[in-house]
Amino acid sequence: MASLPSPSSSSFHVGPIELRAYGLMIALGVLVAIWWCQKRWQTKGGKAEDISEIMIWAVPSGLVGARLYHVITDWRSFQGRWEDVPAIWQGGLGIPGGLIVGVIVGVLVAKKRGINTAEVLDAVIPSIPVAQAIGRWGNWFNQELFGKPTELPWALEISARHRPKEFINELTFHPTFLYESIWNLLLAFLLVKCDRAGLLKPGRLIGLWIFGYGIGRLWIETLRVDNASLIAGIRVNIWMSLIAIIAGLYVAVSGRQRSIDSISS
């Protein structure tokens, strides 16, 4: 039976130094995103230094927001080990929290520097799903956040110590990290196309991103089997995905009027 293997280790050693693959993938995703949005901002007439200044504040704020979101929505798993709350290298970042805090802080920094926030948002937004796509590979190294058992050719092998008790006899599972990574790359491509075509008002590209992310996260979340907090018997992140879809659609659709008016004229 064909299947995808999982890494045997979640870390690398460089001499006496141990490097966690999870953290490395997040760092790589951030670096690629910064490089790309600097290029995009320069094509819009901005300076690369503007992006650097924004990211110095937005990236760490986003990491804090992502960790707090995970801890708040999964607080039961930290009972008796609250000292592990800062240990992000073990996994556990709530993307919605990171996106909300990171974007808010980035906008505030842009305003303080006198940068057009709408235009800089349009430059930055497509790079965010690219960072997510790269960062998700950290879950592969940690053998975490996989989906239901499956025998599809691209099923992911999970070692026994990482399987939930109810699936201890199953060998392969849906590689949800891979699904989300591919989805985010496709979303980034769509965002760039829409931005170049001028389909939305300046600053409204964020709505399309939130909408697209919400749709992708919704169907991927229904596949996952990891423990999660529930509201009315439904995973919290499914509720958050539905909210993202509605909010993103509202922002994106309300931003189409300018392009419609320009076409009709």
C-alpha positions in Angstrom: 0.0 0.0 0.0 1.4 3.4 -1.0 1.7 6.0 1.8 3.7 9.0 2.9 6.3 8.4 5.6 6.6 10.7 8.7 10.0 11.9 9.9 11.6 9.8 12.5 12.7 12.9 14.5 11.2 16.3 15.1 14.6 18.0 15.6 18.1 18.3 14.1 21.4 18.5 15.9 24.1 21.0 14.8 27.0 20.0 17.1 25.6 20.3 20.7 22.7 22.5 19.6 19.3 21.0 19.0 17.1 22.7 16.5 13.4 22.0 16.5 11.9 21.4 13.0 8.6 23.0 14.0 10.3 26.3 14.9 12.5 26.1 11.8 9.6 25.7 9.5 7.8 28.7 11.1 10.9 30.8 10.8 11.4 29.8 7.2 7.8 30.7 6.4 8.2 34.1 8.0 11.4 34.9 6.1 10.0 33.9 2.8 6.8 35.9 3.5 8.8 39.0 4.4 11.0 38.7 1.4 8.1 38.4 -1.0 5.9 41.1 0.5 9.0 43.5 0.3 9.2 42.8 -3.4 5.5 43.3 -3.8 5.6 46.5 -1.8 8.4 47.8 -3.9 6.5 47.2 -7.1 3.7 49.3 -5.6 6.2 52.2 -5.1 7.0 51.5 -1.5 10.3 50.9 0.4 11.4 47.5 1.6 12.3 49.1 4.9 8.6 49.8 5.5 7.9 46.1 5.5 10.8 45.3 7.8 9.6 47.9 10.3 6.1 46.5 10.2 7.2 42.9 10.5 9.5 43.5 13.4 6.3 44.2 15.5 3.7 42.2 13.6 5.5 38.8 13.5 6.3 38.4 17.3 2.8 39.8 18.1 1.3 37.2 15.8 3.2 34.4 17.5 2.0 35.5 20.9 -1.6 35.8 19.6 -1.4 32.4 18.0 -0.1 30.8 21.2 -2.7 32.5 23.4 -5.5 31.4 21.1 -4.3 27.8 21.3 -4.0 27.9 25.1 -7.4 29.5 25.6 -9.2 27.1 23.2 -7.4 24.1 24.5 -6.7 25.0 28.1 -7.7 21.6 29.5 -4.6 20.0 27.9 -2.4 22.5 29.9 -3.8 21.6 33.3 -1.0 20.5 35.5 1.7 21.7 33.1 1.1 25.5 32.8 4.9 25.9 32.6 4.6 24.6 29.0 2.5 27.5 27.8 5.6 29.3 26.3 7.0 26.1 24.7 5.8 26.8 21.1 8.4 24.4 19.8 6.3 21.6 21.0 3.6 22.6 18.6 0.3 24.4 19.3 -0.3 27.7 17.5 -3.8 28.9 16.9 -3.7 30.5 13.4 -6.8 32.6 13.9 -5.3 34.3 17.0 -2.0 34.9 15.2 -3.7 36.4 12.2 -5.9 38.7 14.2 -3.2 40.1 16.4 -0.5 40.2 13.7 -2.7 42.1 11.3 -3.9 44.6 13.9 -0.4 45.3 15.1 0.9 45.6 11.5 -1.8 48.1 10.6 -1.1 50.2 13.7 2.6 50.3 12.9 1.9 51.3 9.3 -0.4 54.1 10.4 2.3 55.4 12.8 4.8 55.5 10.0 2.4 57.3 7.7 2.1 54.4 5.3 -1.1 53.9 3.3 -2.6 51.0 5.2 -4.9 49.8 2.4 -2.1 49.6 -0.1 0.4 47.9 2.3 -2.2 45.4 3.3 -2.7 44.4 -0.4 1.1 43.9 -0.6 1.3 41.9 2.5 -1.8 39.7 2.4 -0.8 37.2 -0.3 2.4 36.4 1.6 0.6 35.3 4.7 -0.9 32.1 3.2 2.6 31.3 1.8 4.0 31.6 5.3 1.2 29.3 6.6 1.9 26.8 3.8 5.5 26.5 4.8 4.9 26.5 8.5 2.4 23.7 8.3 5.2 21.3 7.5 6.2 21.7 11.2 3.1 19.5 12.0 4.5 16.8 9.7 7.8 16.7 11.7 5.8 16.6 15.0 3.4 13.9 13.7 0.4 16.0 14.9 -2.9 17.4 13.7 -3.4 14.7 11.1 -6.8 13.5 9.9 -9.0 10.5 10.0 -7.7 7.0 9.0 -7.5 6.5 5.3 -5.9 4.1 2.8 -5.5 6.7 0.0 -2.2 6.6 -1.9 -1.1 9.8 -0.2 -2.1 8.6 3.3 0.4 9.6 6.0 2.1 7.0 8.2 1.9 7.9 11.9 3.9 6.1 14.6 2.0 4.3 17.4 3.1 6.8 20.1 1.5 9.7 18.2 -1.9 8.0 17.4 -5.0 8.6 19.5 -6.0 5.6 21.6 -9.1 5.0 19.6 -7.0 4.7 16.4 -4.0 2.8 17.8 -4.4 0.0 15.4 -4.7 2.3 12.3 -1.5 2.9 10.4 -2.2 5.7 8.0 -4.2 8.9 8.2 -5.2 12.0 6.1 -2.2 14.3 5.8 -4.2 17.4 6.7 -0.9 19.5 7.0 -0.4 18.8 3.3 -4.0 19.6 2.4 -3.7 23.0 4.2 -0.3 23.7 2.7 -1.5 23.2 -0.9 -4.8 25.1 -0.2 -2.8 28.1 1.1 -0.5 28.1 -1.9 -3.5 28.1 -4.3 -5.1 30.8 -2.2 -1.9 33.0 -2.5 -2.0 32.5 -6.2 -5.7 33.6 -6.4 -5.0 36.7 -4.2 -2.2 37.8 -6.5 -4.3 37.4 -9.6 -7.2 39.4 -8.0 -4.8 42.1 -6.9 -3.2 42.5 -10.3 -6.7 42.6 -12.0 -7.8 45.3 -9.6 -11.1 43.4 -8.8 -11.3 44.8 -5.3 -11.0 48.2 -3.6 -7.6 48.9 -2.0 -7.4 47.2 1.4 -10.2 44.7 0.6 -8.0 41.9 -0.5 -7.9 40.9 3.2 -11.6 39.9 2.9 -10.9 37.5 0.1 -8.0 36.0 2.1 -10.1 35.5 5.2 -13.0 34.0 3.1 -10.6 31.6 1.3 -8.8 30.6 4.5 -12.2 30.0 6.3 -13.4 27.7 3.5 -10.2 25.7 3.5 -9.9 25.4 7.2 -13.6 24.4 7.5 -13.3 21.2 5.4 -9.8 20.4 6.7 -11.0 20.8 10.3 -13.8 18.2 9.7 -11.1 15.6 8.9 -9.0 16.1 12.0 -9.1 13.7 14.9 -7.0 15.5 17.5 -8.6 16.6 20.8 -10.3 20.0 20.6 -12.5 22.3 22.6 -16.2 22.0 21.6 -19.1 24.5 21.5 -22.5 22.8 21.1 -20.7 19.6 20.3 -18.8 21.2 17.4 -15.0 22.0 17.2 -14.2 25.6 18.1 -12.2 26.0 14.9 -15.2 25.0 12.8 -17.2 27.9 14.4 -14.2 30.2 13.7 -14.1 29.1 10.1 -17.8 29.8 9.6 -17.3 33.3 11.1 -14.3 33.8 8.8 -16.3 32.8 5.8 -19.1 35.2 6.6 -16.9 38.1 7.6 -14.4 37.7 4.7 -17.2 37.4 2.2 -18.8 40.7 3.5 -15.5 42.6 3.2 -14.6 41.2 -0.2 -18.1 41.7 -1.7 -18.4 45.2 -0.4 -15.0 46.0 -2.0 -16.2 45.1 -5.5 -18.2 48.2 -6.1 -15.3 50.3 -7.3 -14.3 47.7 -9.9 -17.9 47.3 -11.0 -18.3 51.1 -11.4 -15.1 51.4 -13.3 -16.1 48.7 -15.7 -19.5 50.2 -16.4 -18.0 53.6 -17.1 
